[in-house]
Each structure stands twice: as C-alpha cells, then as structure tokens.
C-alpha cells in the first residue's frame, strides 16, 4: 500500500513539475514603450532608430501575446491595445516625416521603409 501511495505522490510531483515548465511565465521583455521622435524635426537616423525600437517592442509584445494565448491573462488586451496605438502613432509620425522630406531634397529615403505593420 505504501508503495502505491509513494508512486502516486511521485508521479503527481513529476507531472506538476512538467506542467509548470510548459506553463511558464509570460513576460513582456521589451521594457518600456519606445519613444517616437518629433517627426517635424527628427533626422532620418532618429526615425530609423525609432522604427527599430518599435519593431523590437512589437516583436516582444507579439511573443507575449502568443505565450498568453488560451490563458486568462488580464494583461493581454492591454498589450494588444498599446502595440496598436504605438504602430498607429509611429506610422502617423512617419507620414509627417515623409511630407517634410518631400519638401527637403537634402533628405532622401523611401518613407515606406519606415512603416510598421499593425
């Protein structure tokens, strides 16, 4: 009888350990939401750097959302909303930058390269 109880307890502990490893904790590794420079005065390098930070943040947010899929994590809708707003804000800034560039022949780039997918 003790042997059966020991096996049951041991099996339960192993299953709990395995399930906790697969469940894991979902964390947003991106840190703070990246700042977007003022497109009215930003340089091309500043806009490109901002685009890279935004893309990194959105990739980390996407990983977080994938991790929380199927779970009841209250943070998920907030992360989705923040990333959509961030993409919209950056793309709006990029349009302002592109309009400014169109009037300044000393700055050449393709504004479509800076757009962020929502």
C-alpha positions in Angstrom: 0.0 0.0 0.0 2.8 2.4 0.9 4.5 1.7 -2.4 1.3 2.6 -4.3 1.0 5.9 -2.4 4.6 6.7 -2.9 4.3 6.1 -6.6 1.2 8.2 -6.9 2.8 11.0 -5.0 6.0 10.8 -7.0 4.0 10.7 -10.3 1.9 13.7 -9.2 5.0 15.7 -8.3 6.7 14.9 -11.7 3.5 15.8 -13.6 3.2 19.1 -11.7 6.9 19.9 -12.4 6.4 19.2 -16.1 3.2 21.2 -16.3 4.8 24.2 -14.6 7.7 24.1 -17.0 5.4 24.1 -20.0 3.1 26.8 -18.5 6.0 29.1 -17.6 5.6 32.8 -17.0 4.7 35.1 -19.8 6.7 38.3 -19.6 6.9 41.3 -21.9 10.7 41.5 -22.4 10.5 44.7 -24.4 10.6 47.0 -21.5 9.0 50.5 -21.8 7.1 51.6 -24.8 9.7 53.3 -27.1 9.7 57.0 -27.6 8.9 58.3 -31.1 10.9 61.4 -32.1 9.1 64.6 -33.2 8.8 64.0 -36.9 8.7 67.7 -37.6 12.4 68.0 -36.7 13.7 64.4 -36.5 16.6 63.2 -38.6 16.4 60.2 -40.9 18.7 58.3 -38.4 16.4 59.2 -35.5 13.4 57.9 -37.4 15.2 54.7 -38.4 16.3 54.1 -34.8 12.8 54.7 -33.6 11.5 52.3 -36.2 13.9 49.6 -35.0 12.9 50.1 -31.3 9.2 50.0 -32.3 9.8 46.8 -34.3 11.6 45.2 -31.3 8.9 46.2 -28.9 6.2 44.8 -31.2 8.0 41.5 -31.7 8.3 41.1 -27.9 4.7 42.1 -27.5 3.7 39.5 -30.1 5.7 36.8 -28.3 3.9 37.8 -25.1 0.5 37.5 -26.7 1.4 34.1 -28.2 2.6 33.0 -24.7 -0.7 34.0 -23.1 -3.0 32.6 -25.8 -5.5 30.3 -24.2 -4.9 31.7 -20.8 -6.9 34.2 -18.9 -4.2 36.9 -18.6 -5.7 40.4 -18.0 -2.5 42.0 -19.4 -3.0 40.6 -22.9 -5.7 43.1 -24.1 -3.7 46.0 -22.7 -0.6 44.9 -24.5 -2.5 44.5 -27.8 -4.1 47.9 -27.4 -0.7 49.5 -26.6 1.0 48.0 -29.6 -1.7 49.0 -32.0 -1.6 52.6 -30.7 2.2 52.6 -30.9 2.2 51.4 -34.5 -0.5 53.9 -35.4 1.4 56.7 -33.7 4.7 55.8 -35.4 3.1 55.5 -38.8 1.5 58.9 -38.4 4.9 60.4 -37.4 6.4 58.7 -40.4 3.8 60.4 -42.7 4.7 63.7 -41.2 8.4 63.0 -41.7 7.7 61.8 -45.3 5.9 65.1 -46.1 8.7 67.1 -44.6 11.3 65.0 -46.6 9.3 65.6 -49.8 9.9 69.3 -49.3 13.6 68.9 -48.4 15.7 67.5 -51.3 18.7 67.1 -49.0 17.0 64.1 -47.2 16.4 61.1 -49.4 14.7 57.9 -48.3 11.7 55.8 -49.0 9.2 56.5 -46.3 7.5 53.1 -46.9 10.7 51.5 -45.4 9.9 53.0 -42.0 6.2 51.9 -41.8 5.4 49.4 -39.0 2.9 46.6 -39.6 -0.1 46.7 -37.2 
